[in-house]
Amino acid sequence: MEASTSLFSRLYNWLMGEPTIRQTNLQVLKIPADGSPPHLVQLNTIDVASDGNVDSCQGHIPDFRPYWGTKEGFSWRDIVQFTVRDQSLPELNGAYSGWKSFALDHIPLSEHTGFCGDAFVAKTPIWEYDENGAVYEDFPIAFVRSPLLGMMLERMHDR
């Protein structure tokens, strides 16, 4: 009887416990604060579902802490959404999320970008979520060579 109790206990704990966010590794666009050209970087995601930030509905986001620090630089972040449809290059179609930190007292304001530190852009399929939250795709390099990059940067500055 003890085996069935143990099984029931594990099932109960699984059902009642906090959901576990699966870590994802993806390519995102880094817009460097030092004025060097935007380029792709590989980042893991981090669970933000319960941190109460503006992007917590994503469930998990790319982990910018190596660039912004673990405290205010990361906590004081903003997200801008940008949807792209009907492009001649189908890999450009999708929903893009741009993140910037507004931790002025902790990360220097870049004279090149106007953001505090580096900014980042990730891609998801339009309106696609799973039990983990946002579903990410690797960032298409064609975006960098298109007018879409300028439009995304403009949108990030407007907010």
OpenMM code with the backbone's topology and positions (N, CA, C; nanometers):
from openmm import Vec3, app, unit

residues = "MET GLU ALA SER THR SER LEU PHE SER ARG LEU TYR ASN TRP LEU MET GLY GLU PRO THR ILE ARG GLN THR ASN LEU GLN VAL LEU LYS ILE PRO ALA ASP GLY SER PRO PRO HIS LEU VAL GLN LEU ASN THR ILE ASP VAL ALA SER ASP GLY ASN VAL ASP SER CYS GLN GLY HIS ILE PRO ASP PHE ARG PRO TYR TRP GLY THR LYS GLU GLY PHE SER TRP ARG ASP ILE VAL GLN PHE THR VAL ARG ASP GLN SER LEU PRO GLU LEU ASN GLY ALA TYR SER GLY TRP LYS SER PHE ALA LEU ASP HIS ILE PRO LEU SER GLU HIS THR GLY PHE CYS GLY ASP ALA PHE VAL ALA LYS THR PRO ILE TRP GLU TYR ASP GLU ASN GLY ALA VAL TYR GLU ASP PHE PRO ILE ALA PHE VAL ARG SER PRO LEU LEU GLY MET MET LEU GLU ARG MET HIS ASP ARG".split()
positions = [
    Vec3(0.0814, -0.1199, 0.0000),
    Vec3(0.0000, 0.0000, 0.0000),
    Vec3(0.0858, 0.1264, 0.0000),
    Vec3(0.2058, 0.1141, 0.0526),
    Vec3(0.2921, 0.2309, 0.0617),
    Vec3(0.3315, 0.2835, -0.0763),
    Vec3(0.3511, 0.1957, -0.1739),
    Vec3(0.3877, 0.2380, -0.3091),
    Vec3(0.2782, 0.3229, -0.3710),
    Vec3(0.1502, 0.2852, -0.3507),
    Vec3(0.0414, 0.3631, -0.4083),
    Vec3(0.0283, 0.4984, -0.3378),
    Vec3(0.0548, 0.5029, -0.2079),
    Vec3(0.0527, 0.6293, -0.1347),
    Vec3(0.1629, 0.7213, -0.1862),
    Vec3(0.2783, 0.6643, -0.2085),
    Vec3(0.3897, 0.7424, -0.2605),
    Vec3(0.3580, 0.7961, -0.4000),
    Vec3(0.2976, 0.7119, -0.4820),
    Vec3(0.2594, 0.7536, -0.6170),
    Vec3(0.1552, 0.8650, -0.6099),
    Vec3(0.0539, 0.8470, -0.5214),
    Vec3(-0.0477, 0.9491, -0.5040),
    Vec3(0.0142, 1.0800, -0.4553),
    Vec3(0.1058, 1.0695, -0.3614),
    Vec3(0.1723, 1.1874, -0.3063),
    Vec3(0.2499, 1.2622, -0.4146),
    Vec3(0.3231, 1.1879, -0.4985),
    Vec3(0.3983, 1.2520, -0.6075),
    Vec3(0.3041, 1.3174, -0.7072),
    Vec3(0.1937, 1.2491, -0.7408),
    Vec3(0.0959, 1.3045, -0.8342),
    Vec3(0.0332, 1.4310, -0.7768),
    Vec3(-0.0030, 1.4258, -0.6502),
    Vec3(-0.0616, 1.5426, -0.5842),
    Vec3(0.0364, 1.6602, -0.5852),
    Vec3(0.1609, 1.6350, -0.5495),
    Vec3(0.2616, 1.7412, -0.5487),
    Vec3(0.2855, 1.7970, -0.6886),
    Vec3(0.2824, 1.7101, -0.7864),
    Vec3(0.3000, 1.7551, -0.9253),
    Vec3(0.1842, 1.8450, -0.9665),
    Vec3(0.0604, 1.8045, -0.9320),
    Vec3(-0.0575, 1.8836, -0.9706),
    Vec3(-0.0659, 2.0154, -0.8948),
    Vec3(-0.0273, 2.0155, -0.7698),
    Vec3(-0.0432, 2.1346, -0.6855),
    Vec3(0.0813, 2.2231, -0.6808),
    Vec3(0.1909, 2.1726, -0.7301),
    Vec3(0.3159, 2.2475, -0.7235),
    Vec3(0.3230, 2.3580, -0.8266),
    Vec3(0.4251, 2.4380, -0.8148),
    Vec3(0.4496, 2.5450, -0.9109),
    Vec3(0.4902, 2.4856, -1.0448),
    Vec3(0.4399, 2.5400, -1.1541),
    Vec3(0.4829, 2.4886, -1.2841),
    Vec3(0.6312, 2.5175, -1.3061),
    Vec3(0.6975, 2.4264, -1.3722),
    Vec3(0.8384, 2.4427, -1.4022),
    Vec3(0.8528, 2.4982, -1.5431),
    Vec3(0.9222, 2.6083, -1.5569),
    Vec3(0.9445, 2.6688, -1.6876),
    Vec3(1.0665, 2.6029, -1.7497),
    Vec3(1.0486, 2.5521, -1.8694),
    Vec3(1.1565, 2.4860, -1.9430),
    Vec3(1.2535, 2.5933, -1.9948),
    Vec3(1.3811, 2.5731, -1.9748),
    Vec3(1.4808, 2.6661, -2.0262),
    Vec3(1.5002, 2.6406, -2.1755),
    Vec3(1.5067, 2.7471, -2.2522),
    Vec3(1.5244, 2.7394, -2.3958),
    Vec3(1.6509, 2.8150, -2.4328),
    Vec3(1.7222, 2.7657, -2.5325),
    Vec3(1.8408, 2.8346, -2.5825),
    Vec3(1.8083, 2.8866, -2.7216),
    Vec3(1.8343, 3.0145, -2.7452),
    Vec3(1.7992, 3.0735, -2.8732),
    Vec3(1.8959, 3.1847, -2.9117),
    Vec3(1.8904, 3.2197, -3.0411),
    Vec3(1.9682, 3.3335, -3.0897),
    Vec3(1.8802, 3.4574, -3.0842),
    Vec3(1.9355, 3.5643, -3.0267),
    Vec3(1.8675, 3.6932, -3.0233),
    Vec3(1.9598, 3.7975, -3.0843),
    Vec3(1.9022, 3.9078, -3.1236),
    Vec3(1.9808, 4.0183, -3.1775),
    Vec3(2.0258, 4.1069, -3.0627),
    Vec3(2.1549, 4.1320, -3.0551),
    Vec3(2.2106, 4.2237, -2.9561),
    Vec3(2.2431, 4.3539, -3.0268),
    Vec3(2.1933, 4.4631, -2.9721),
    Vec3(2.2237, 4.5965, -3.0231),
    Vec3(2.3186, 4.6594, -2.9215),
    Vec3(2.4487, 4.6550, -2.9501),
    Vec3(2.5487, 4.6946, -2.8510),
    Vec3(2.5462, 4.8439, -2.8177),
    Vec3(2.5691, 4.8723, -2.6917),
    Vec3(2.5752, 5.0105, -2.6449),
    Vec3(2.7010, 5.0816, -2.6934),
    Vec3(2.8058, 5.0068, -2.7296),
    Vec3(2.9333, 5.0677, -2.7677),
    Vec3(2.9365, 5.1162, -2.9132),
    Vec3(2.8246, 5.1020, -2.9849),
    Vec3(2.8191, 5.1495, -3.1230),
    Vec3(2.8629, 5.0478, -3.2258),
    Vec3(2.9092, 4.9307, -3.1829),
    Vec3(2.9456, 4.8276, -3.2802),
    Vec3(2.8179, 4.7744, -3.3464),
    Vec3(2.8313, 4.7098, -3.4621),
    Vec3(2.7119, 4.6649, -3.5360),
    Vec3(2.6293, 4.5622, -3.4576),
    Vec3(2.4977, 4.5644, -3.4764),
    Vec3(2.4133, 4.4607, -3.4153),
    Vec3(2.4576, 4.3228, -3.4626),
    Vec3(2.4499, 4.2256, -3.3738),
    Vec3(2.4896, 4.0894, -3.4079),
    Vec3(2.4108, 3.9896, -3.3229),
    Vec3(2.4137, 3.8646, -3.3658),
    Vec3(2.3403, 3.7601, -3.2959),
    Vec3(2.4220, 3.7049, -3.1796),
    Vec3(2.3542, 3.6795, -3.0679),
    Vec3(2.4152, 3.6140, -2.9523),
    Vec3(2.3231, 3.5001, -2.9095),
    Vec3(2.3818, 3.3994, -2.8501),
    Vec3(2.3092, 3.2827, -2.8014),
    Vec3(2.2797, 3.3034, -2.6538),
    Vec3(2.1516, 3.2973, -2.6146),
    Vec3(2.1133, 3.3145, -2.4745),
    Vec3(2.0164, 3.2043, -2.4328),
    Vec3(2.0216, 3.1698, -2.3058),
    Vec3(1.9197, 3.0831, -2.2469),
    Vec3(1.8056, 3.1716, -2.1991),
    Vec3(1.6901, 3.1115, -2.1783),
    Vec3(1.5797, 3.1884, -2.1216),
    Vec3(1.5783, 3.1714, -1.9706),
    Vec3(1.5088, 3.2617, -1.9045),
    Vec3(1.4951, 3.2603, -1.7594),
    Vec3(1.3474, 3.2780, -1.7268),
    Vec3(1.3023, 3.2101, -1.6229),
    Vec3(1.1627, 3.2159, -1.5783),
    Vec3(1.1341, 3.3541, -1.5177),
    Vec3(1.0361, 3.4244, -1.5746),
    Vec3(0.9950, 3.5543, -1.5214),
    Vec3(0.8451, 3.5567, -1.4918),
    Vec3(0.7817, 3.4396, -1.4931),
    Vec3(0.6362, 3.4317, -1.4801),
    Vec3(0.5847, 3.4939, -1.3507),
    Vec3(0.6635, 3.4887, -1.2454),
    Vec3(0.6136, 3.5387, -1.1170),
    Vec3(0.6853, 3.6640, -1.0684),
    Vec3(0.7637, 3.7296, -1.1537),
    Vec3(0.8392, 3.8451, -1.1030),
    Vec3(0.7622, 3.9767, -1.1112),
    Vec3(0.6420, 3.9751, -1.1694),
    Vec3(0.5580, 4.0949, -1.1697),
    Vec3(0.6017, 4.2036, -1.2651),
    Vec3(0.6946, 4.1745, -1.3535),
    Vec3(0.7412, 4.2758, -1.4481),
    Vec3(0.6467, 4.2815, -1.5674),
    Vec3(0.6654, 4.3822, -1.6488),
    Vec3(0.5787, 4.4050, -1.7639),
    Vec3(0.5796, 4.2872, -1.8618),
    Vec3(0.6844, 4.2083, -1.8633),
    Vec3(0.6952, 4.0953, -1.9562),
    Vec3(0.6698, 3.9601, -1.8899),
    Vec3(0.6156, 3.9580, -1.7706),
    Vec3(0.5941, 3.8302, -1.7010),
    Vec3(0.4925, 3.7418, -1.7727),
    Vec3(0.4068, 3.8002, -1.8553),
    Vec3(0.3110, 3.7196, -1.9321),
    Vec3(0.3819, 3.6307, -2.0347),
    Vec3(0.5073, 3.6611, -2.0676),
    Vec3(0.5847, 3.5785, -2.1595),
    Vec3(0.6218, 3.4431, -2.0972),
    Vec3(0.6191, 3.4347, -1.9640),
    Vec3(0.6569, 3.3109, -1.8953),
    Vec3(0.8067, 3.2989, -1.8776),
    Vec3(0.8791, 3.3141, -1.9863),
    Vec3(1.0258, 3.3123, -1.9819),
    Vec3(1.0750, 3.4066, -2.0917),
    Vec3(1.1877, 3.4682, -2.0634),
    Vec3(1.2486, 3.5614, -2.1591),
    Vec3(1.3972, 3.5295, -2.1697),
    Vec3(1.4635, 3.5786, -2.2751),
    Vec3(1.6092, 3.5615, -2.2803),
    Vec3(1.6745, 3.6226, -2.1558),
    Vec3(1.7796, 3.5596, -2.1102),
    Vec3(1.8473, 3.6019, -1.9874),
    Vec3(1.9504, 3.7098, -2.0191),
    Vec3(1.9144, 3.8342, -1.9910),
    Vec3(2.0017, 3.9487, -2.0190),
    Vec3(2.0920, 3.9833, -1.9010),
    Vec3(2.0849, 3.9078, -1.7930),
    Vec3(2.1627, 3.9409, -1.6729),
    Vec3(2.3126, 3.9484, -1.6967),
    Vec3(2.3726, 3.8679, -1.7859),
    Vec3(2.5169, 3.8859, -1.8089),
    Vec3(2.5505, 4.0256, -1.8633),
    Vec3(2.4558, 4.0919, -1.9237),
    Vec3(2.4794, 4.2236, -1.9827),
    Vec3(2.4299, 4.3374, -1.8933),
    Vec3(2.3227, 4.3143, -1.8190),
    Vec3(2.2601, 4.4199, -1.7390),
    Vec3(2.2808, 4.4040, -1.5896),
    Vec3(2.3353, 4.2938, -1.5459),
    Vec3(2.3482, 4.2681, -1.4030),
    Vec3(2.2234, 4.1983, -1.3499),
    Vec3(2.2312, 4.1535, -1.2256),
    Vec3(2.1228, 4.0716, -1.1705),
    Vec3(2.0210, 4.1512, -1.0907),
    Vec3(2.0469, 4.2744, -1.0618),
    Vec3(1.9534, 4.3495, -0.9770),
    Vec3(1.8748, 4.4508, -1.0611),
    Vec3(1.8935, 4.5779, -1.0360),
    Vec3(1.8126, 4.6811, -1.1010),
    Vec3(1.8271, 4.6829, -1.2526),
    Vec3(1.9469, 4.6580, -1.3025),
    Vec3(1.9671, 4.6585, -1.4466),
    Vec3(1.8749, 4.5615, -1.5183),
    Vec3(1.8543, 4.4451, -1.4579),
    Vec3(1.7656, 4.3441, -1.5155),
    Vec3(1.6194, 4.3708, -1.4763),
    Vec3(1.5968, 4.4088, -1.3526),
    Vec3(1.4594, 4.4302, -1.3051),
    Vec3(1.3924, 4.5486, -1.3731),
    Vec3(1.4682, 4.6527, -1.4002),
    Vec3(1.4119, 4.7734, -1.4608),
    Vec3(1.4266, 4.7632, -1.6118),
    Vec3(1.3429, 4.6807, -1.6697),
    Vec3(1.3466, 4.6579, -1.8132),
    Vec3(1.2087, 4.6857, -1.8729),
    Vec3(1.2086, 4.7117, -2.0001),
    Vec3(1.0840, 4.7356, -2.0722),
    Vec3(1.0854, 4.6492, -2.1971),
    Vec3(0.9670, 4.6159, -2.2454),
    Vec3(0.9525, 4.5335, -2.3652),
    Vec3(0.8662, 4.6086, -2.4653),
    Vec3(0.9026, 4.5976, -2.5904),
    Vec3(0.8272, 4.6577, -2.7004),
    Vec3(0.7968, 4.5468, -2.8004),
    Vec3(0.6731, 4.5382, -2.8420),
    Vec3(0.6305, 4.4346, -2.9367),
    Vec3(0.6180, 4.4950, -3.0767),
    Vec3(0.6514, 4.4149, -3.1767),
    Vec3(0.6520, 4.4597, -3.3158),
    Vec3(0.6146, 4.3387, -3.4008),
    Vec3(0.5033, 4.3455, -3.4721),
    Vec3(0.4573, 4.2330, -3.5538),
    Vec3(0.4873, 4.2593, -3.7001),
    Vec3(0.5416, 4.1591, -3.7672),
    Vec3(0.5787, 4.1692, -3.9088),
    Vec3(0.5008, 4.0626, -3.9857),
    Vec3(0.4312, 4.1063, -4.0909),
    Vec3(0.3518, 4.0143, -4.1737),
    Vec3(0.3770, 4.0440, -4.3212),
    Vec3(0.3441, 3.9460, -4.4035),
    Vec3(0.3418, 3.9617, -4.5490),
    Vec3(0.4738, 4.0110, -4.6074),
    Vec3(0.5847, 3.9584, -4.5582),
    Vec3(0.7165, 3.9948, -4.6103),
    Vec3(0.7529, 3.9050, -4.7285),
    Vec3(0.8328, 3.9570, -4.8211),
    Vec3(0.8755, 3.8747, -4.9346),
    Vec3(0.9657, 3.7602, -4.8887),
    Vec3(1.0365, 3.7799, -4.7793),
    Vec3(1.1136, 3.6720, -4.7159),
    Vec3(1.0297, 3.6184, -4.5992),
    Vec3(0.9674, 3.5018, -4.6149),
    Vec3(0.8764, 3.4503, -4.5124),
    Vec3(0.9401, 3.4350, -4.3736),
    Vec3(1.0718, 3.4115, -4.3669),
    Vec3(1.1356, 3.3951, -4.2357),
    Vec3(1.1333, 3.5232, -4.1532),
    Vec3(1.1026, 3.6370, -4.2163),
    Vec3(1.0923, 3.7627, -4.1429),
    Vec3(0.9573, 3.7793, -4.0736),
    Vec3(0.8554, 3.7072, -4.1205),
    Vec3(0.7235, 3.7180, -4.0596),
    Vec3(0.7270, 3.6634, -3.9180),
    Vec3(0.6665, 3.7359, -3.8254),
    Vec3(0.6618, 3.6908, -3.6870),
    Vec3(0.6391, 3.8066, -3.5932),
    Vec3(0.6421, 3.7762, -3.4666),
    Vec3(0.6298, 3.8776, -3.3621),
    Vec3(0.7683, 3.8983, -3.3006),
    Vec3(0.8098, 4.0213, -3.2920),
    Vec3(0.9407, 4.0544, -3.2367),
    Vec3(0.9217, 4.1278, -3.1045),
    Vec3(1.0049, 4.0935, -3.0083),
    Vec3(1.0040, 4.1588, -2.8782),
    Vec3(1.1393, 4.2241, -2.8585),
    Vec3(1.1372, 4.3526, -2.8320),
    Vec3(1.2603, 4.4259, -2.8059),
    Vec3(1.2672, 4.4632, -2.6591),
    Vec3(1.3800, 4.4357, -2.5952),
    Vec3(1.3995, 4.4690, -2.4543),
    Vec3(1.5078, 4.5737, -2.4398),
    Vec3(1.4831, 4.6652, -2.3477),
    Vec3(1.5829, 4.7651, -2.3106),
    Vec3(1.5730, 4.7863, -2.1598),
    Vec3(1.6840, 4.8207, -2.1006),
    Vec3(1.6858, 4.8518, -1.9582),
    Vec3(1.6711, 5.0031, -1.9430),
    Vec3(1.6006, 5.0434, -1.8388),
    Vec3(1.5922, 5.1869, -1.8099),
    Vec3(1.6522, 5.2177, -1.6726),
    Vec3(1.7522, 5.1394, -1.6343),
    Vec3(1.8200, 5.1553, -1.5057),
    Vec3(1.9287, 5.2624, -1.5171),
    Vec3(1.8872, 5.3867, -1.5320),
    Vec3(1.9800, 5.4983, -1.5547),
    Vec3(2.0872, 5.5120, -1.4479),
    Vec3(2.0543, 5.4774, -1.3238),
    Vec3(2.1515, 5.4905, -1.2150),
    Vec3(2.2478, 5.3728, -1.2052),
    Vec3(2.2248, 5.2682, -1.2865),
    Vec3(2.3059, 5.1469, -1.2745),
    Vec3(2.3763, 5.1059, -1.4037),
    Vec3(2.3203, 5.1467, -1.5168),
    Vec3(2.3798, 5.1135, -1.6465),
    Vec3(2.3928, 5.2435, -1.7242),
    Vec3(2.5118, 5.2756, -1.7735),
    Vec3(2.5296, 5.4023, -1.8444),
    Vec3(2.4432, 5.4130, -1.9698),
    Vec3(2.3938, 5.5306, -1.9948),
    Vec3(2.3170, 5.5578, -2.1162),
    Vec3(2.4137, 5.5619, -2.2339),
    Vec3(2.3815, 5.4870, -2.3373),
    Vec3(2.4688, 5.4797, -2.4542),
    Vec3(2.4506, 5.6020, -2.5424),
    Vec3(2.5603, 5.6643, -2.5812),
    Vec3(2.5529, 5.7769, -2.6748),
    Vec3(2.5227, 5.7284, -2.8164),
    Vec3(2.5408, 5.5994, -2.8410),
    Vec3(2.5187, 5.5426, -2.9742),
    Vec3(2.3743, 5.4995, -2.9965),
    Vec3(2.3122, 5.4418, -2.8929),
    Vec3(2.1774, 5.3878, -2.9104),
    Vec3(2.0700, 5.4665, -2.8364),
    Vec3(2.1080, 5.5387, -2.7317),
    Vec3(2.0095, 5.6068, -2.6493),
    Vec3(1.9445, 5.5170, -2.5458),
    Vec3(1.9909, 5.3927, -2.5339),
    Vec3(1.9400, 5.2988, -2.4341),
    Vec3(2.0417, 5.2867, -2.3206),
    Vec3(1.9964, 5.2385, -2.2060),
    Vec3(2.0877, 5.2056, -2.0970),
    Vec3(2.1496, 5.0698, -2.1285),
    Vec3(2.2747, 5.0703, -2.1647),
    Vec3(2.3415, 4.9453, -2.1986),
    Vec3(2.2935, 4.8900, -2.3312),
    Vec3(2.3151, 4.7607, -2.3491),
    Vec3(2.2766, 4.6932, -2.4729),
    Vec3(2.1256, 4.6737, -2.4775),
    Vec3(2.0710, 4.6661, -2.5974),
    Vec3(1.9301, 4.6312, -2.6190),
    Vec3(1.9262, 4.4980, -2.6930),
    Vec3(1.8128, 4.4302, -2.6860),
    Vec3(1.8005, 4.2962, -2.7439),
    Vec3(1.6656, 4.2797, -2.8118),
    Vec3(1.6638, 4.1968, -2.9172),
    Vec3(1.5395, 4.1662, -2.9878),
    Vec3(1.5332, 4.0149, -3.0082),
    Vec3(1.4174, 3.9569, -2.9776),
    Vec3(1.3929, 3.8138, -2.9986),
    Vec3(1.2702, 3.7977, -3.0875),
    Vec3(1.2595, 3.6803, -3.1490),
    Vec3(1.1490, 3.6526, -3.2410),
    Vec3(1.0648, 3.5364, -3.1899),
    Vec3(0.9335, 3.5509, -3.2056),
    Vec3(0.8396, 3.4425, -3.1790),
    Vec3(0.7449, 3.4329, -3.2975),
    Vec3(0.6862, 3.3158, -3.3196),
    Vec3(0.5787, 3.3097, -3.4189),
    Vec3(0.4638, 3.3988, -3.3699),
    Vec3(0.3840, 3.4499, -3.4602),
    Vec3(0.2750, 3.5395, -3.4210),
    Vec3(0.1761, 3.4645, -3.3322),
    Vec3(0.1561, 3.5174, -3.2099),
    Vec3(0.0591, 3.4669, -3.1125),
    Vec3(0.0766, 3.3193, -3.0802),
    Vec3(0.1980, 3.2719, -3.0710),
    Vec3(0.2180, 3.1312, -3.0374),
    Vec3(0.2772, 3.1175, -2.8976),
    Vec3(0.2044, 3.0466, -2.8125),
    Vec3(0.2459, 3.0185, -2.6759),
    Vec3(0.2223, 2.8710, -2.6496),
    Vec3(0.2973, 2.8140, -2.5555),
    Vec3(0.2721, 2.6782, -2.5104),
    Vec3(0.2699, 2.6801, -2.3580),
    Vec3(0.2736, 2.5632, -2.2959),
    Vec3(0.2675, 2.5568, -2.1496),
    Vec3(0.3858, 2.6266, -2.0840),
    Vec3(0.4886, 2.6571, -2.1600),
    Vec3(0.6086, 2.7226, -2.1108),
    Vec3(0.5997, 2.8749, -2.1230),
    Vec3(0.5001, 2.9232, -2.1950),
    Vec3(0.4890, 3.0660, -2.2218),
    Vec3(0.5207, 3.0926, -2.3681),
    Vec3(0.5961, 3.1976, -2.3928),
    Vec3(0.6313, 3.2344, -2.5298),
    Vec3(0.7127, 3.1246, -2.5972),
    Vec3(0.6863, 3.1049, -2.7251),
    Vec3(0.7628, 3.0105, -2.8072),
    Vec3(0.8596, 3.0941, -2.8897),
    Vec3(0.9875, 3.0721, -2.8736),
    Vec3(1.0876, 3.1522, -2.9434),
    Vec3(1.1439, 3.0797, -3.0642),
    Vec3(1.1861, 3.1586, -3.1627),
    Vec3(1.2588, 3.1091, -3.2795),
    Vec3(1.3919, 3.1820, -3.2843),
    Vec3(1.4913, 3.1206, -3.3469),
    Vec3(1.6174, 3.1917, -3.3660),
    Vec3(1.5926, 3.3153, -3.4517),
    Vec3(1.6646, 3.4202, -3.4198),
    Vec3(1.6466, 3.5495, -3.4869),
    Vec3(1.7007, 3.5412, -3.6301),
    Vec3(1.6226, 3.5850, -3.7286),
    Vec3(1.6695, 3.5789, -3.8677),
    Vec3(1.7685, 3.6921, -3.8989),
    Vec3(1.8850, 3.6580, -3.9467),
    Vec3(1.9875, 3.7579, -3.9779),
    Vec3(1.9400, 3.8534, -4.0880),
    Vec3(1.8478, 3.8093, -4.1731),
    Vec3(1.7950, 3.8954, -4.2794),
    Vec3(1.7261, 4.0191, -4.2222),
    Vec3(1.6771, 4.0115, -4.1003),
    Vec3(1.6121, 4.1251, -4.0339),
    Vec3(1.7101, 4.2421, -4.0198),
    Vec3(1.8352, 4.2094, -3.9889),
    Vec3(1.9378, 4.3123, -3.9665),
    Vec3(1.9651, 4.3907, -4.0941),
    Vec3(1.9555, 4.3244, -4.2083),
    Vec3(1.9850, 4.3898, -4.3368),
    Vec3(1.8604, 4.4506, -4.4009),
    Vec3(1.7498, 4.4502, -4.3299),
    Vec3(1.6245, 4.5006, -4.3855),
    Vec3(1.5859, 4.6325, -4.3173),
    Vec3(1.4911, 4.7050, -4.3746),
    Vec3(1.4418, 4.8273, -4.3101),
    Vec3(1.3694, 4.8002, -4.1780),
    Vec3(1.3375, 4.6741, -4.1516),
    Vec3(1.2661, 4.6396, -4.0284),
    Vec3(1.3464, 4.6739, -3.9033),
    Vec3(1.4790, 4.6632, -3.9100),
    Vec3(1.5615, 4.6952, -3.7935),
    Vec3(1.5420, 4.8408, -3.7534),
    Vec3(1.5454, 4.9310, -3.8499),
    Vec3(1.5242, 5.0728, -3.8195),
    Vec3(1.3864, 5.0984, -3.7618),
    Vec3(1.2856, 5.0286, -3.8149),
    Vec3(1.1497, 5.0434, -3.7634),
    Vec3(1.1395, 4.9927, -3.6195),
    Vec3(1.2069, 4.8815, -3.5901),
    Vec3(1.2051, 4.8264, -3.4547),
    Vec3(1.2752, 4.9205, -3.3574),
    Vec3(1.3896, 4.9741, -3.3974),
    Vec3(1.4620, 5.0676, -3.3107),
    Vec3(1.3787, 5.1932, -3.2839),
    Vec3(1.3113, 5.2411, -3.3864),
    Vec3(1.2244, 5.3581, -3.3692),
    Vec3(1.1136, 5.3275, -3.2688),
    Vec3(1.0537, 5.2101, -3.2812),
    Vec3(0.9471, 5.1696, -3.1888),
    Vec3(1.0012, 5.1596, -3.0462),
    Vec3(1.1242, 5.1068, -3.0308),
    Vec3(1.1830, 5.0945, -2.8978),
    Vec3(1.2125, 5.2307, -2.8368),
    Vec3(1.2469, 5.3292, -2.9191),
    Vec3(1.2741, 5.4641, -2.8683),
    Vec3(1.1461, 5.5394, -2.8338),
    Vec3(1.0382, 5.5081, -2.9031),
    Vec3(0.9119, 5.5775, -2.8782),
    Vec3(0.8514, 5.5412, -2.7444),
    Vec3(0.8888, 5.4290, -2.6913),
    Vec3(0.8287, 5.3833, -2.5656),
    Vec3(0.9180, 5.4133, -2.4490),
] * unit.nanometer
topology = app.Topology()
chain = topology.addChain("A")
for resn in residues:
    res = topology.addResidue(resn, chain)
    for name in ("N", "CA", "C"):
        topology.addAtom(name, app.Element.getBySymbol(name[0]), res)
